[in-house]
Amino acid sequence: MELKISQYFPGVRPNVTLPTKQMFELLGEQGIRKMVSDHYDLIVQSPIKELFPKNPIALEKAKEHSADFFIQICGGPDYFNQNRGMPQLNRRHRPFKITAEARIEWLKCYQQVLSELELPEDVLQSFWNYLDVFSKWMVNSYDVGLKSVINR
């Protein structure tokens, strides 16, 4: 199954559709936590690693917050809201310069992680569609491209 990364257009905020609740039903809480952890493990080796915590304790906390969010949006318990309040992800990500290129790297790591999951194609596609559109909302910087980040 091919998980395609759609093009990002600055200023365009497409409607986001939550993934099917089957994602949570099939993976469960621990499966989603492992998926998120595996994603972060790839991210910290990627060209966008500087956007993520270097401190192992802070990285584990970031994994926990992200897993709580994905558990909640996939139909599981509302851990994120209980522990962090309403998501407000644009505000929470504002301190980080997230470029369209960084979005692609983030999604590429999820492509790898999702390709290793044994889930029905429609469930994977539903989750992927969410990630692909959701990630467009996180782009908040147009002045620093990935090439300049890599060449530091």
C-alpha positions in Angstrom: 0.0 0.0 0.0 1.4 3.4 -1.0 0.9 6.2 1.5 1.2 9.4 -0.6 2.3 12.7 0.8 0.0 15.4 -0.7 1.4 18.8 -1.6 1.3 21.6 0.9 0.0 25.1 -0.2 0.9 27.9 2.2 -2.1 29.4 3.9 -4.5 26.6 2.9 -6.0 24.8 5.8 -8.0 21.8 4.6 -10.7 20.2 6.6 -9.4 17.4 8.9 -11.3 14.2 9.2 -10.5 12.1 12.3 -9.2 8.6 11.6 -11.5 5.6 12.0 -11.9 4.4 15.6 -10.9 0.9 14.3 -7.3 2.2 14.6 -7.7 2.2 18.4 -9.9 -0.9 18.4 -7.2 -2.9 16.5 -4.0 -1.5 18.0 -5.2 -0.7 21.5 -3.5 1.8 23.8 -0.2 -0.1 23.9 -0.1 -0.5 20.1 -0.6 3.2 19.6 2.0 4.1 22.2 4.5 1.8 20.4 3.7 3.3 17.0 4.3 6.8 18.3 7.5 5.7 20.1 8.8 4.1 17.0 8.0 7.3 15.0 9.9 9.4 17.5 12.8 7.0 17.4 13.0 7.6 13.6 12.5 11.3 14.0 15.5 11.8 16.3 17.7 10.3 13.6 16.2 12.4 10.8 17.1 15.8 9.3 14.5 17.4 11.6 15.8 16.0 14.9 16.6 19.5 16.2 12.8 20.1 16.4 12.5 17.4 19.1 13.9 17.0 22.6 17.5 15.8 22.9 17.1 15.0 26.6 15.9 11.4 26.9 13.5 12.2 29.7 12.0 15.1 27.8 11.8 12.9 24.7 9.8 10.2 26.6 7.4 12.9 27.9 6.9 14.2 24.3 6.2 10.6 23.2 3.7 10.3 26.0 1.9 13.5 25.1 1.8 12.6 21.4 0.6 9.0 22.1 -2.1 10.5 24.4 -3.3 12.7 21.6 -3.4 9.9 19.0 -5.1 7.5 21.4 -7.8 10.2 22.0 -8.4 11.1 18.3 -8.5 7.4 17.4 -11.4 6.8 19.8 -9.6 5.8 23.0 -9.7 7.5 26.4 -9.3 11.3 26.4 -5.9 11.2 28.1 -4.7 14.3 26.3 -7.5 16.5 27.4 -7.3 15.1 31.0 -3.5 15.8 31.2 -2.9 18.7 28.9 -6.3 20.4 28.3 -7.7 20.9 24.8 -5.2 20.1 22.1 -4.6 23.7 20.6 -1.8 22.1 18.6 -1.1 25.2 16.5 -0.3 27.2 19.7 1.7 24.4 21.2 3.8 24.0 18.1 4.3 27.8 17.5 7.7 27.9 19.2 9.1 25.5 16.6 9.9 26.5 13.0 8.0 23.8 11.1 8.5 24.1 7.4 6.8 22.3 4.5 10.0 20.3 4.2 10.0 19.4 7.9 6.4 18.2 7.4 7.5 15.9 4.6 10.3 14.4 6.8 7.8 13.9 9.7 5.4 12.1 7.4 8.2 10.0 5.8 8.9 8.6 9.3 5.3 7.8 9.8 5.2 6.1 6.3 8.0 3.8 7.6 6.3 3.0 10.9 2.9 2.5 9.4 4.3 0.1 6.7 5.3 -2.2 9.5 1.8 -2.4 11.1 -0.4 -5.3 10.2 -3.7 -3.4 9.8 -6.4 -3.5 7.2 -5.7 -1.1 4.3 -8.8 1.0 4.9 -7.7 1.6 8.6 -4.2 2.5 7.6 -5.5 4.8 4.8 -7.9 6.5 7.2 -5.1 7.2 9.7 -2.7 8.3 6.9 -5.3 10.7 5.5 -5.6 12.3 8.9 -1.8 12.6 9.3 -1.3 14.0 5.8 -4.0 16.8 6.3 -3.3 17.4 10.0 0.4 18.0 9.3 -0.5 20.8 6.9 -2.0 22.7 9.9 1.3 22.5 11.7 3.4 24.2 9.1 4.2 27.6 10.6 7.4 28.8 9.0 8.3 29.7 5.4 11.7 31.2 5.9 13.9 28.3 6.9 14.0 25.4 4.5 15.2 21.9 5.3 18.3 22.4 3.1 19.5 25.3 5.3 18.8 23.2 8.4 20.8 20.2 7.1 23.7 22.5 6.2 24.2 23.8 9.7 
